[in-house]
Amino acid sequence: MSTSDHFRSDPDSPLWHLRYVDETGSTNTDLLAEADSAPDRTVLRTGHQTAGKGRLDRRWDAPPGTNLLVSLLFRDAPEPADLVRRVGLAVLGAARRVAGVEAGLKWPNDVVVDGAKVAGVLAQRAPNGVVVVGTGVNLRWAPDGAARLGDIDPAVFLEQVLRAFDELPDDVGERYRSHLVTLGQRVRVVRPRDELVGTAVDVDADGRLVVVDECAISHRVDVGDIVHLRPH
């Protein structure tokens, strides 16, 4: 089954073009295939993904109908990293409104509750410049070691995500930094060719994590998996 609708979070915001399908391989892949034709702020939600992926092409799956599985398409978009921050902040705002949960952000693209992952965000850019941002939010189900927000209708949660997104300021840098639980933590950064251990101290204007290693040398990290370590 496929349905479509439109949603405006307030009279001054542009329309979101909402579509729903019962099942698909990947909402990100579907919207990237429509990069030349889909209108700005197209939103594709599904009840089940059979080929959903997260960062580094990791498989991402959930039982049908349990969680929010959605992608958003943006034309004339800012850098993908900025949209990742914006969608992460919008998920965080929706978690507070719908579930009463104070979540945080883990660099680079996770939403966490008490250190456990509740959502991930993945941005991909099409050759024509369109950016598609996908997110999977654990609502009624979560894999081992992750968190979930509770018995919440994915459609209801999505509406609050879109509202929260439209309420964000033009510059979200300070807001993102204030919710980034990675800052101040001793971390291990697993990169494609090596590992780095140090303290995460800041995020620069390009979204790179600034880590000071044990020799007091600063590193700007743009790719890597972050493991929060216990203090010495």
MARVOTI-80756 format. One record per residue: residue in three letters; y, x, z of N, C-alpha, C, O in turn. Coordinates in nm, 2 decimals. Each point is the difference from the previous one (the first is absolute). Layout:
! MARVOTI-80756
R  residu    n_c2    n_c1    n_c3   ca_c2   ca_c1   ca_c3    c_c2    c_c1    c_c3    o_c2    o_c1    o_c3
R     ala       Y       X       Z       Y       X       Z       Y       X       Z       Y       X       Z
...
//
This chain:
! MARVOTI-80756
R  residu    n_c2    n_c1    n_c3   ca_c2   ca_c1   ca_c3    c_c2    c_c1    c_c3    o_c2    o_c1    o_c3
R     met   -0.12    0.08    0.00    0.12   -0.08    0.00    0.12    0.09    0.00    0.01    0.10    0.07
R     ser    0.09   -0.14   -0.15    0.13    0.07    0.00    0.11   -0.10    0.02    0.00   -0.11   -0.06
R     thr    0.10    0.15    0.14    0.12   -0.09    0.03    0.12    0.09   -0.01    0.00    0.12    0.02
R     ser    0.12   -0.19   -0.04    0.12    0.07    0.00    0.11   -0.08    0.06   -0.01   -0.12    0.01
R     asp    0.11    0.19    0.04    0.11   -0.07    0.08    0.12    0.09    0.00   -0.01    0.12   -0.05
R     his    0.12   -0.16    0.10    0.12    0.08    0.02    0.04   -0.01    0.14   -0.02   -0.10    0.07
R     phe    0.08    0.20   -0.02    0.05    0.01    0.14    0.13    0.07    0.01    0.02    0.11   -0.06
R     arg    0.07   -0.17    0.13    0.13    0.07    0.03    0.02    0.00    0.15    0.00   -0.10    0.07
R     ser    0.02    0.22   -0.01    0.01    0.01    0.14    0.13   -0.05    0.06    0.00   -0.05    0.11
R     asp    0.11    0.05   -0.19    0.12   -0.06    0.04    0.08   -0.03   -0.13   -0.03    0.06   -0.10
R     pro    0.14   -0.14    0.10    0.07   -0.04   -0.12    0.06    0.12   -0.07    0.02   -0.01   -0.12
R     asp    0.00    0.12    0.18    0.07    0.11   -0.06   -0.10    0.11   -0.06    0.04    0.09   -0.06
R     ser   -0.17   -0.11    0.09   -0.10    0.10   -0.05   -0.06   -0.05   -0.13   -0.01   -0.12   -0.03
R     pro   -0.03    0.22   -0.06   -0.07   -0.04   -0.12   -0.14   -0.06    0.02   -0.05    0.02    0.11
R     leu    0.00   -0.08   -0.21   -0.13   -0.07    0.01   -0.11    0.11    0.01    0.00    0.10   -0.06
R     trp   -0.10   -0.14    0.14   -0.13    0.07   -0.01   -0.09   -0.09   -0.08    0.00   -0.13    0.01
R     his   -0.07    0.18   -0.11   -0.09   -0.07   -0.08   -0.14    0.02    0.05   -0.07    0.10   -0.03
R     leu    0.01   -0.20    0.10   -0.12    0.01    0.07   -0.12   -0.05   -0.09    0.01   -0.11   -0.06
R     arg   -0.12    0.18    0.06   -0.12   -0.04   -0.06   -0.12    0.03    0.09    0.00    0.09    0.08
R     tyr   -0.10   -0.17   -0.09   -0.12    0.01    0.08   -0.12   -0.01   -0.09   -0.01   -0.09   -0.08
R     val   -0.09    0.18    0.10   -0.13   -0.01   -0.06   -0.11    0.01    0.11    0.02    0.08    0.09
R     asp   -0.13   -0.15   -0.11   -0.10    0.01    0.10   -0.06    0.14    0.01   -0.03    0.04    0.11
R     glu    0.01    0.02   -0.22   -0.07    0.13    0.00    0.05    0.09   -0.12    0.03   -0.06   -0.11
R     thr   -0.01    0.18    0.13    0.03    0.10   -0.10   -0.05    0.14    0.03   -0.04    0.02    0.12
R     gly    0.05    0.07   -0.21   -0.04    0.13    0.03    0.10    0.07    0.09   -0.03    0.04    0.11
R     ser    0.16   -0.04   -0.15    0.10    0.06    0.08    0.13   -0.06   -0.05    0.04   -0.01   -0.11
R     thr    0.04   -0.04    0.21    0.13   -0.06   -0.03    0.10    0.10   -0.06    0.08   -0.03   -0.08
R     asn   -0.09    0.16    0.13    0.09    0.10   -0.05   -0.04    0.03   -0.15    0.09    0.00   -0.08
R     thr   -0.21    0.01    0.05   -0.04    0.02   -0.14    0.04   -0.11   -0.09    0.05    0.02   -0.11
R     asp   -0.06   -0.15    0.16    0.03   -0.11   -0.08    0.15    0.00   -0.03    0.04   -0.03   -0.12
R     leu    0.05    0.06    0.22    0.14    0.00   -0.03    0.05    0.11   -0.08    0.09   -0.01   -0.08
R     leu   -0.16    0.13    0.10    0.04    0.11   -0.09   -0.03   -0.03   -0.15    0.07    0.05   -0.09
R     ala   -0.18   -0.13    0.07   -0.03   -0.04   -0.14    0.10   -0.09   -0.06    0.01   -0.02   -0.12
R     glu    0.07   -0.05    0.21    0.11   -0.09   -0.04    0.14    0.06    0.01    0.10   -0.07    0.00
R     ala   -0.10    0.20    0.01    0.13    0.07    0.02    0.11   -0.03   -0.10    0.12    0.00    0.03
R     asp   -0.17   -0.03   -0.16    0.10   -0.02   -0.10    0.04   -0.15   -0.01    0.10   -0.03   -0.07
R     ser   -0.16   -0.06    0.14    0.02   -0.14   -0.02    0.03   -0.08    0.13    0.08   -0.09    0.00
R     ala   -0.13    0.13    0.12    0.02   -0.08    0.12    0.14    0.01    0.05    0.06    0.11   -0.01
R     pro    0.00   -0.22    0.06    0.13    0.01    0.05    0.02    0.08    0.13   -0.10    0.02    0.07
R     asp    0.22    0.03   -0.05    0.03    0.07    0.12   -0.04   -0.08    0.12    0.01   -0.13    0.00
R     arg   -0.06    0.19    0.11   -0.05   -0.06    0.12   -0.11   -0.10   -0.02   -0.01   -0.10    0.07
R     thr   -0.08    0.14   -0.16   -0.13   -0.07   -0.01   -0.09    0.04    0.11   -0.01    0.11    0.04
R     val   -0.05   -0.21    0.02   -0.09    0.02    0.12   -0.14   -0.06   -0.03   -0.01   -0.12   -0.03
R     leu   -0.09    0.21    0.03   -0.13   -0.05   -0.03   -0.09    0.02    0.12   -0.02    0.11    0.05
R     arg   -0.03   -0.23    0.00   -0.09    0.00    0.12   -0.13   -0.04   -0.04   -0.02   -0.08   -0.09
R     thr   -0.08    0.13    0.16   -0.14   -0.04   -0.03   -0.08   -0.02    0.13    0.04    0.05    0.10
R     gly   -0.14   -0.13   -0.11   -0.09   -0.02    0.12   -0.10    0.11    0.01   -0.05    0.02    0.11
R     his    0.02    0.05   -0.22   -0.10    0.10    0.01    0.02    0.10   -0.11    0.02   -0.03   -0.11
R     gln   -0.02    0.16    0.15    0.00    0.11   -0.10   -0.13    0.07   -0.01   -0.06    0.03    0.11
R     thr    0.01   -0.01   -0.23   -0.13    0.06   -0.02    0.02    0.15   -0.03   -0.10    0.07    0.01
R     ala    0.22   -0.02   -0.04    0.02    0.14   -0.03    0.13    0.05    0.06    0.07    0.08   -0.06
R     gly   -0.04   -0.14    0.18    0.13    0.04    0.07   -0.01    0.15    0.04   -0.10    0.05    0.05
R     lys    0.21    0.02   -0.06    0.01    0.14    0.04    0.12    0.03    0.08    0.10   -0.07   -0.01
R     gly   -0.11    0.16    0.10    0.11    0.05    0.08    0.04    0.14   -0.05   -0.02    0.03   -0.12
R     arg    0.08    0.05    0.20    0.05    0.13   -0.04   -0.12    0.09   -0.03   -0.11   -0.02    0.05
R     leu    0.13    0.11   -0.14   -0.10    0.10   -0.05   -0.13   -0.07   -0.05   -0.11    0.05    0.01
R     asp    0.13   -0.17   -0.07   -0.10   -0.08   -0.07   -0.11   -0.04    0.10   -0.12   -0.02   -0.05
R     arg    0.15    0.01    0.17   -0.10   -0.05    0.10   -0.03   -0.15   -0.02    0.10   -0.07   -0.03
R     arg   -0.22    0.03    0.04   -0.03   -0.14   -0.02    0.05   -0.08    0.12    0.00    0.04    0.11
R     trp    0.06   -0.16   -0.14    0.05   -0.09    0.10   -0.05   -0.14   -0.02    0.01   -0.05   -0.11
R     asp   -0.08   -0.01    0.21   -0.06   -0.13   -0.02    0.01   -0.08    0.13    0.02    0.06    0.10
R     ala   -0.04   -0.19   -0.12    0.00   -0.09    0.12   -0.07   -0.12   -0.04    0.00   -0.04   -0.12
R     pro   -0.07   -0.03    0.21   -0.07   -0.13   -0.03    0.10   -0.10   -0.07    0.12    0.00    0.04
R     pro   -0.17   -0.08   -0.13    0.09   -0.10   -0.07    0.08   -0.09    0.10   -0.06   -0.05    0.10
R     gly    0.19    0.04   -0.13    0.08   -0.10    0.08    0.05    0.04    0.13    0.06   -0.08    0.07
R     thr   -0.09    0.20   -0.02    0.03    0.04    0.13    0.13    0.07    0.02    0.07   -0.02    0.10
R     asn   -0.03    0.10   -0.20    0.12    0.08    0.02    0.10   -0.02   -0.11   -0.03   -0.06   -0.10
R     leu    0.15    0.11    0.12    0.10    0.00   -0.11   -0.02    0.12   -0.09    0.01    0.11    0.04
R     leu   -0.04   -0.15   -0.17   -0.02    0.10   -0.10    0.10   -0.03   -0.11   -0.01   -0.11   -0.07
R     val    0.11    0.19    0.05    0.12   -0.04   -0.09    0.06    0.12   -0.06    0.00    0.11    0.06
R     ser    0.06   -0.13   -0.18    0.08    0.10   -0.06    0.13   -0.06   -0.05    0.01   -0.12   -0.03
R     leu    0.10    0.21    0.03    0.13   -0.05   -0.04    0.05    0.09   -0.11   -0.01    0.12    0.01
R     leu    0.07   -0.18   -0.11    0.05    0.08   -0.12    0.15    0.00    0.01    0.07   -0.10    0.02
R     phe   -0.01    0.22   -0.05    0.15    0.02    0.01    0.04    0.07   -0.13   -0.05    0.10   -0.04
R     arg    0.15   -0.16   -0.03    0.07    0.06   -0.11    0.13    0.07    0.05    0.05   -0.04    0.10
R     asp   -0.01    0.14   -0.18    0.12    0.07    0.04   -0.01    0.04    0.15    0.09   -0.01    0.08
R     ala   -0.21    0.07   -0.05   -0.03    0.02    0.14    0.05    0.14    0.04    0.01    0.09   -0.08
R     pro    0.01   -0.08    0.21    0.03    0.13    0.06   -0.13    0.09    0.00   -0.10   -0.05   -0.06
R     glu    0.10    0.16    0.12   -0.12    0.09    0.00   -0.11   -0.08    0.07    0.02   -0.07    0.10
R     pro   -0.14    0.09   -0.14   -0.12   -0.06    0.06    0.00    0.02    0.16   -0.04   -0.09    0.07
R     ala    0.08    0.21   -0.03   -0.01    0.03    0.14    0.10   -0.09    0.08   -0.03   -0.04    0.11
R     asp    0.14    0.00   -0.17    0.09   -0.09    0.07   -0.06   -0.14    0.01    0.02   -0.06    0.10
R     leu   -0.09    0.02   -0.21   -0.06   -0.13    0.01   -0.12    0.00    0.10   -0.02   -0.11    0.06
R     val   -0.05    0.22   -0.05   -0.10    0.00    0.10    0.06   -0.02    0.14   -0.06   -0.07    0.08
R     arg    0.17    0.14   -0.05    0.06   -0.02    0.13    0.05   -0.14    0.02   -0.02   -0.06    0.10
R     arg    0.07    0.00   -0.21    0.05   -0.14    0.01   -0.11   -0.10    0.03    0.01   -0.09    0.08
R     val   -0.12    0.10   -0.16   -0.11   -0.09    0.02   -0.06    0.02    0.14   -0.04   -0.10    0.06
R     gly    0.03    0.23   -0.02   -0.06    0.02    0.14    0.09   -0.06    0.10   -0.05   -0.06    0.10
R     leu    0.18    0.07   -0.11    0.09   -0.06    0.10   -0.01   -0.15   -0.01    0.01   -0.07    0.11
R     ala   -0.03    0.01   -0.23   -0.01   -0.14   -0.01   -0.13   -0.05    0.07    0.00   -0.11    0.06
R     val   -0.11    0.18   -0.08   -0.12   -0.04    0.07    0.01    0.01    0.15   -0.04   -0.09    0.07
R     leu    0.11    0.19   -0.03    0.03    0.02    0.15    0.08   -0.12    0.05   -0.03   -0.05    0.11
R     gly    0.13    0.01   -0.19    0.08   -0.12    0.04   -0.08   -0.12    0.01    0.02   -0.09    0.09
R     ala   -0.10    0.07   -0.19   -0.09   -0.13    0.00   -0.10    0.00    0.11   -0.02   -0.10    0.06
R     ala   -0.03    0.22   -0.02   -0.09    0.01    0.11    0.06   -0.05    0.13   -0.06   -0.06    0.08
R     arg    0.19    0.10   -0.07    0.08   -0.04    0.12    0.02   -0.15    0.00   -0.02   -0.06    0.11
R     arg    0.06    0.00   -0.22    0.03   -0.14    0.00   -0.12   -0.09    0.01    0.00   -0.10    0.07
R     val   -0.11    0.14   -0.15   -0.11   -0.09   -0.01   -0.10    0.02    0.12   -0.05   -0.10    0.05
R     ala    0.03    0.22   -0.02   -0.10    0.03    0.10    0.05    0.05    0.14   -0.07    0.01    0.10
R     gly    0.20    0.01   -0.10    0.06    0.05    0.13   -0.04    0.14    0.03    0.00    0.04    0.12
R     val   -0.04    0.04   -0.22   -0.05    0.13    0.02    0.11    0.10   -0.04    0.06   -0.01   -0.11
R     glu   -0.04    0.11    0.20    0.09    0.11   -0.03   -0.08    0.11   -0.07   -0.07    0.08    0.07
R     ala    0.08   -0.07   -0.20   -0.07    0.11   -0.07    0.09    0.12   -0.02    0.12   -0.01    0.02
R     gly   -0.18    0.12   -0.07    0.07    0.12   -0.03   -0.04    0.05   -0.14   -0.09   -0.06   -0.06
R     leu    0.16    0.16    0.01   -0.04    0.06   -0.13   -0.05    0.14    0.02    0.06    0.08    0.08
R     lys   -0.17   -0.05   -0.15   -0.06    0.13    0.00    0.03    0.06   -0.13   -0.04   -0.06   -0.11
R     trp    0.10    0.18    0.10    0.03    0.07   -0.13   -0.13    0.02   -0.07   -0.10    0.05    0.06
R     pro    0.09   -0.07   -0.19    0.11   -0.04   -0.09    0.00   -0.15   -0.02    0.11   -0.06   -0.04
R     asn   -0.22   -0.02    0.06    0.00   -0.13   -0.06   -0.09   -0.10    0.08   -0.04   -0.10   -0.05
R     asp    0.02    0.12    0.18   -0.08   -0.09    0.08    0.09   -0.07    0.10    0.10    0.05    0.05
R     val   -0.15   -0.17   -0.02    0.06   -0.08    0.11   -0.11    0.00    0.11   -0.12   -0.03   -0.03
R     val    0.16    0.06    0.15   -0.10    0.02    0.11    0.04   -0.08    0.12    0.12   -0.03    0.03
R     val   -0.22   -0.01    0.05    0.02   -0.07    0.13   -0.08    0.08    0.10   -0.12    0.01   -0.01
R     asp    0.19    0.04    0.11   -0.06    0.09    0.10   -0.09    0.11   -0.06   -0.11    0.03    0.05
R     gly    0.16    0.03   -0.16   -0.06    0.11   -0.06   -0.11   -0.04   -0.10   -0.05    0.09   -0.07
R     ala    0.01   -0.22    0.06   -0.10   -0.04   -0.09    0.06   -0.06   -0.13    0.10   -0.08    0.01
R     lys   -0.15    0.11   -0.12    0.06   -0.05   -0.13   -0.02   -0.15   -0.02   -0.11   -0.05    0.02
R     val    0.22   -0.02   -0.05   -0.01   -0.14   -0.03    0.04   -0.03   -0.14   -0.04   -0.11   -0.05
R     ala    0.10    0.20   -0.02    0.04   -0.02   -0.14    0.02    0.14   -0.07    0.04    0.10    0.07
R     gly   -0.06   -0.10   -0.20    0.04    0.12   -0.08    0.08   -0.05   -0.12    0.00   -0.11   -0.04
R     val    0.08    0.20   -0.01    0.09   -0.03   -0.11   -0.02    0.11   -0.11    0.00    0.12    0.03
R     leu   -0.01   -0.16   -0.16   -0.02    0.09   -0.11    0.09   -0.04   -0.11    0.00   -0.11   -0.05
R     ala    0.08    0.21    0.00    0.09   -0.03   -0.11   -0.04    0.08   -0.12   -0.05    0.11    0.01
R     gln    0.06   -0.17   -0.13   -0.04    0.06   -0.13    0.11   -0.03   -0.10    0.05   -0.11   -0.01
R     arg   -0.01    0.21   -0.07    0.10   -0.02   -0.10   -0.06   -0.01   -0.14   -0.08    0.09   -0.03
R     ala    0.12   -0.19   -0.05   -0.05   -0.01   -0.13    0.09    0.09   -0.10    0.10    0.04    0.04
R     pro   -0.15   -0.01   -0.16    0.07    0.09   -0.09    0.14   -0.05   -0.03    0.09    0.08   -0.03
R     asn   -0.06   -0.21    0.04    0.13   -0.05   -0.04    0.09   -0.01    0.12    0.11   -0.05    0.00
R     gly   -0.15    0.11    0.12    0.08    0.00    0.12   -0.02   -0.11    0.10    0.05    0.02    0.11
R     val   -0.12   -0.12   -0.15   -0.03   -0.11    0.10   -0.09    0.06    0.11   -0.08    0.08   -0.02
R     val    0.11   -0.12    0.14   -0.08    0.04    0.12   -0.07   -0.12    0.06    0.06   -0.11    0.02
R     val   -0.19    0.13    0.00   -0.08   -0.10    0.07   -0.04    0.05    0.13   -0.05    0.11    0.02
R     val    0.07   -0.19    0.09   -0.03    0.04    0.13   -0.11   -0.10    0.06    0.03   -0.12    0.00
R     gly   -0.14    0.17    0.04   -0.10   -0.08    0.05   -0.02    0.02    0.15    0.03    0.11    0.05
R     thr   -0.07   -0.22    0.02   -0.02    0.02    0.15   -0.12   -0.09    0.03   -0.02   -0.11   -0.05
R     gly   -0.06    0.16    0.14   -0.11   -0.08    0.06    0.02    0.00    0.15    0.01    0.10    0.07
R     val    0.00   -0.22   -0.01    0.03   -0.02    0.14   -0.12   -0.07    0.07   -0.04   -0.10   -0.04
R     asn   -0.01    0.17    0.14   -0.11   -0.06    0.07    0.05   -0.11    0.09    0.07    0.02    0.10
R     leu   -0.11   -0.14   -0.13    0.03   -0.12    0.07   -0.12   -0.05    0.08    0.00    0.01    0.13
R     arg   -0.10   -0.07   -0.20   -0.11   -0.06    0.07   -0.12    0.10    0.02   -0.10   -0.03    0.07
R     trp    0.11    0.14   -0.14   -0.11    0.10   -0.01    0.05    0.14   -0.01    0.11    0.02   -0.06
R     ala   -0.18    0.07    0.13    0.04    0.14   -0.02   -0.13    0.09    0.01   -0.09   -0.04    0.07
R     pro    0.09    0.15   -0.14   -0.12    0.09    0.00    0.00    0.07    0.14    0.10   -0.01    0.07
R     asp   -0.21    0.07   -0.04   -0.01    0.08    0.12    0.11    0.10    0.02    0.03    0.07   -0.09
R     gly    0.03   -0.07    0.21    0.11    0.09    0.03    0.13   -0.04   -0.04    0.10    0.06    0.03
R     ala   -0.09   -0.17   -0.10    0.14   -0.05   -0.04    0.03   -0.12    0.08   -0.07   -0.05    0.09
R     ala    0.20    0.00   -0.11    0.05   -0.12    0.08    0.01   -0.12   -0.09    0.01    0.02   -0.12
R     arg    0.00   -0.14    0.18    0.03   -0.12   -0.08    0.10   -0.08    0.08    0.02    0.02    0.12
R     leu    0.06   -0.11   -0.19    0.11   -0.07    0.06   -0.05   -0.14    0.06    0.07   -0.06    0.08
R     gly   -0.18    0.01   -0.13   -0.05   -0.13    0.06   -0.02   -0.10   -0.11    0.00    0.03   -0.12
R     asp   -0.03   -0.15    0.16   -0.04   -0.11   -0.09    0.13   -0.06   -0.06    0.05   -0.10    0.04
R     ile   -0.01    0.17   -0.15    0.13   -0.03   -0.06   -0.03   -0.03   -0.15   -0.08    0.08   -0.06
R     asp    0.14   -0.18    0.00   -0.01   -0.04   -0.14    0.06    0.11   -0.08    0.12    0.03    0.02
R     pro   -0.19    0.04   -0.11    0.07    0.10   -0.08    0.12   -0.05   -0.08    0.10    0.08   -0.01
R     ala   -0.10   -0.20   -0.03    0.12   -0.05   -0.08    0.12   -0.01    0.10    0.11    0.03   -0.04
R     val   -0.13   -0.07    0.16    0.11   -0.01    0.10    0.05    0.14    0.03    0.12    0.02    0.01
R     phe   -0.21    0.07    0.01    0.04    0.14    0.03    0.08    0.06   -0.12    0.10    0.06    0.02
R     leu   -0.14   -0.09   -0.14    0.07    0.05   -0.12    0.14   -0.05    0.00    0.09    0.08   -0.03
R     glu   -0.07   -0.21    0.05    0.14   -0.05    0.00    0.09    0.07    0.10    0.11    0.03   -0.04
R     gln   -0.16    0.01    0.15    0.08    0.07    0.10    0.02    0.15   -0.04    0.11    0.05    0.03
R     val   -0.20    0.00   -0.10    0.02    0.14   -0.06    0.11    0.00   -0.10    0.09    0.09    0.01
R     leu   -0.09   -0.19   -0.09    0.11   -0.01   -0.11    0.13   -0.03    0.07    0.10    0.06   -0.05
R     arg   -0.09   -0.14    0.15    0.12   -0.02    0.07    0.05    0.12    0.06    0.12    0.04   -0.01
R     ala   -0.21    0.03    0.08    0.04    0.13    0.07    0.05    0.10   -0.10    0.09    0.08    0.02
R     phe   -0.15   -0.07   -0.14    0.04    0.09   -0.10    0.14   -0.03   -0.05    0.08    0.10   -0.01
R     asp   -0.05   -0.22   -0.01    0.14   -0.04   -0.05    0.10    0.03    0.11    0.12    0.01   -0.04
R     glu   -0.15   -0.01    0.16    0.09    0.02    0.11    0.03    0.15    0.03    0.09    0.03    0.08
R     leu   -0.16    0.06   -0.15    0.02    0.14    0.02    0.13    0.05   -0.05    0.05   -0.06   -0.10
R     pro    0.02    0.16    0.16    0.12    0.05   -0.05   -0.02    0.08   -0.12   -0.11    0.04   -0.04
R     asp    0.22    0.00   -0.03   -0.01    0.08   -0.12   -0.06    0.14    0.03   -0.08    0.05   -0.08
R     asp    0.11    0.01    0.19   -0.05    0.12    0.04   -0.09   -0.02    0.13    0.04   -0.04    0.10
R     val   -0.17    0.06   -0.12   -0.10   -0.02    0.11   -0.04    0.13    0.07   -0.09    0.00    0.08
R     gly    0.15    0.11   -0.12   -0.04    0.13    0.06   -0.01    0.00    0.15   -0.10    0.04    0.06
R     glu    0.21   -0.08    0.00    0.01    0.00    0.15   -0.10   -0.10    0.06   -0.06    0.03    0.11
R     arg    0.05   -0.14   -0.17   -0.10   -0.10    0.06   -0.14    0.05   -0.01   -0.08   -0.01    0.09
R     tyr    0.05    0.07   -0.21   -0.13    0.05   -0.02   -0.03    0.11    0.11   -0.11    0.00    0.06
R     arg    0.20    0.09   -0.05   -0.01    0.11    0.10   -0.02   -0.05    0.14   -0.08    0.05    0.08
R     ser    0.15   -0.16   -0.04   -0.01   -0.05    0.13   -0.13   -0.06    0.03   -0.04   -0.01    0.12
R     his   -0.04   -0.04   -0.22   -0.13   -0.06    0.02   -0.11    0.10   -0.03   -0.12   -0.04    0.01
R     leu    0.15    0.16   -0.04   -0.10    0.10   -0.05   -0.07    0.06    0.13    0.06    0.09    0.06
R     val   -0.18   -0.13   -0.03   -0.06    0.05    0.13   -0.05    0.14   -0.02   -0.04    0.07    0.09
R     thr    0.04   -0.02   -0.22   -0.05    0.14   -0.02    0.10    0.10    0.05   -0.04    0.11    0.04
R     leu    0.17   -0.14   -0.04    0.10    0.09    0.05   -0.02    0.04    0.15   -0.02   -0.09    0.08
R     gly    0.03    0.21   -0.05   -0.02    0.05    0.13   -0.15    0.03    0.04   -0.03    0.05    0.10
R     gln   -0.06   -0.09   -0.19   -0.14    0.02    0.02   -0.04    0.14   -0.05    0.05    0.05   -0.10
R     arg   -0.15    0.00    0.17   -0.07    0.12   -0.05   -0.10   -0.05   -0.10   -0.08   -0.09    0.03
R     val    0.08    0.14   -0.15   -0.08   -0.05   -0.11   -0.08    0.11   -0.07    0.03    0.12    0.00
R     arg   -0.14   -0.17   -0.07   -0.07    0.08   -0.09    0.02   -0.06   -0.14   -0.03   -0.12   -0.02
R     val    0.08    0.19   -0.07    0.03   -0.05   -0.14   -0.11    0.06   -0.09   -0.01    0.12   -0.02
R     val   -0.08   -0.21   -0.03   -0.10    0.04   -0.09    0.05   -0.01   -0.14    0.02   -0.12   -0.05
R     arg    0.00    0.23   -0.02    0.05    0.00   -0.13   -0.11    0.04   -0.10   -0.11    0.04    0.04
R     pro    0.13   -0.06   -0.17   -0.10    0.03   -0.10   -0.06    0.14    0.01   -0.12    0.01   -0.03
R     arg    0.20    0.09    0.07   -0.05    0.13    0.00   -0.01    0.07    0.13   -0.05    0.11    0.02
R     asp    0.12   -0.17    0.08    0.00    0.06    0.13    0.03   -0.10    0.11    0.02   -0.12   -0.03
R     glu   -0.01    0.17    0.15    0.04   -0.09    0.12    0.11    0.07    0.07    0.02    0.12    0.00
R     leu    0.07   -0.21    0.06    0.11    0.05    0.07    0.00   -0.07    0.14   -0.01   -0.12    0.00
R     val    0.03    0.20    0.10    0.01   -0.06    0.14    0.14    0.04    0.05    0.05    0.11   -0.01
R     gly    0.01   -0.21    0.07    0.14    0.02    0.06    0.05   -0.13    0.05   -0.07   -0.10    0.03
R     thr    0.20    0.09   -0.01    0.07   -0.11    0.06    0.08   -0.07   -0.11    0.09    0.07   -0.06
R     ala   -0.10   -0.20    0.04    0.08   -0.07   -0.09    0.13   -0.03    0.06    0.01   -0.06    0.10
R     val    0.10    0.11   -0.16    0.13   -0.01    0.06    0.10   -0.09   -0.08    0.10   -0.04    0.06
R     asp   -0.12    0.02   -0.19    0.09   -0.08   -0.07   -0.06   -0.04   -0.14   -0.10    0.04   -0.03
R     val    0.18   -0.13   -0.03   -0.03   -0.04   -0.14    0.12    0.03   -0.08    0.11   -0.05    0.04
R     asp   -0.12    0.12   -0.15    0.12    0.03   -0.08    0.04   -0.11   -0.09   -0.06   -0.11   -0.01
R     ala    0.17    0.13   -0.07    0.06   -0.11   -0.08   -0.10   -0.04   -0.11    0.01   -0.12   -0.05
R     asp   -0.10    0.20    0.01   -0.10   -0.03   -0.10   -0.13   -0.05    0.06   -0.10   -0.03   -0.08
R     gly    0.10    0.00    0.21   -0.12   -0.06    0.06   -0.11    0.10    0.04   -0.10   -0.03    0.05
R     arg    0.13    0.17   -0.06   -0.10    0.10    0.04    0.01    0.02    0.15    0.10   -0.01    0.06
R     leu   -0.22    0.03   -0.01   -0.01    0.02    0.15    0.02    0.14    0.03   -0.05    0.09   -0.06
R     val    0.14   -0.06    0.16    0.04    0.13    0.04   -0.09    0.04    0.12    0.01   -0.07    0.10
R     val   -0.09    0.17   -0.12   -0.10    0.04    0.11    0.03    0.15    0.03    0.01    0.08   -0.08
R     val    0.01   -0.06    0.21    0.02    0.14    0.05   -0.13    0.05    0.05   -0.06   -0.05    0.10
R     asp    0.01    0.16   -0.16   -0.13    0.05    0.04    0.01    0.09    0.13    0.11    0.01    0.06
R     glu   -0.22    0.04   -0.02   -0.01    0.07    0.13    0.07    0.14    0.00    0.02    0.06    0.10
R     cys    0.03   -0.02   -0.22    0.08    0.12   -0.01    0.15   -0.03   -0.02    0.08    0.08   -0.04
R     ala   -0.05   -0.21    0.06    0.14   -0.05   -0.01    0.05    0.00   -0.14    0.12    0.00   -0.02
R     ile   -0.21   -0.01   -0.08    0.04   -0.01   -0.14    0.00   -0.14   -0.04   -0.10   -0.07    0.03
R     ser    0.21    0.02   -0.10    0.01   -0.14   -0.04   -0.07   -0.01   -0.14    0.02    0.08   -0.09
R     his   -0.09   -0.19    0.08   -0.07   -0.04   -0.13    0.04   -0.14   -0.04    0.01   -0.09    0.09
R     arg    0.02    0.07   -0.21    0.03   -0.14   -0.05   -0.13   -0.04   -0.08   -0.03    0.05   -0.10
R     val   -0.03   -0.16    0.15   -0.13   -0.05   -0.05    0.03   -0.12   -0.08    0.05   -0.10    0.05
R     asp   -0.10    0.10   -0.18    0.02   -0.12   -0.08   -0.14   -0.07   -0.03    0.00   -0.12   -0.03
R     val   -0.11    0.19    0.05   -0.13   -0.06   -0.02   -0.09    0.05    0.12    0.00    0.12    0.03
R     gly   -0.08   -0.21    0.02   -0.09    0.05    0.11   -0.04   -0.12    0.09    0.07   -0.10    0.01
R     asp   -0.19    0.12    0.05   -0.05   -0.10    0.10    0.04    0.05    0.13   -0.01    0.12    0.03
R     ile    0.07   -0.21    0.06    0.05    0.04    0.13   -0.10   -0.04    0.11   -0.04   -0.12    0.00
R     val    0.01    0.21    0.08   -0.08   -0.03    0.12    0.08    0.03    0.12    0.05    0.12    0.02
R     his   -0.02   -0.22    0.07    0.07    0.02    0.12   -0.09    0.07    0.10   -0.10   -0.05    0.03
R     leu    0.15    0.16    0.02   -0.08    0.08    0.10    0.05   -0.02    0.14    0.12   -0.04    0.02
R     arg   -0.21    0.06    0.07    0.04    0.00    0.14    0.09    0.12    0.03   -0.02    0.11   -0.06
R     pro    0.12   -0.13    0.15    0.08    0.12    0.04   -0.09    0.11    0.06   -0.10   -0.03    0.06
R     his    0.15    0.15   -0.06   -0.07    0.11    0.06   -0.02   -0.03    0.15   -0.06    0.08    0.07
//
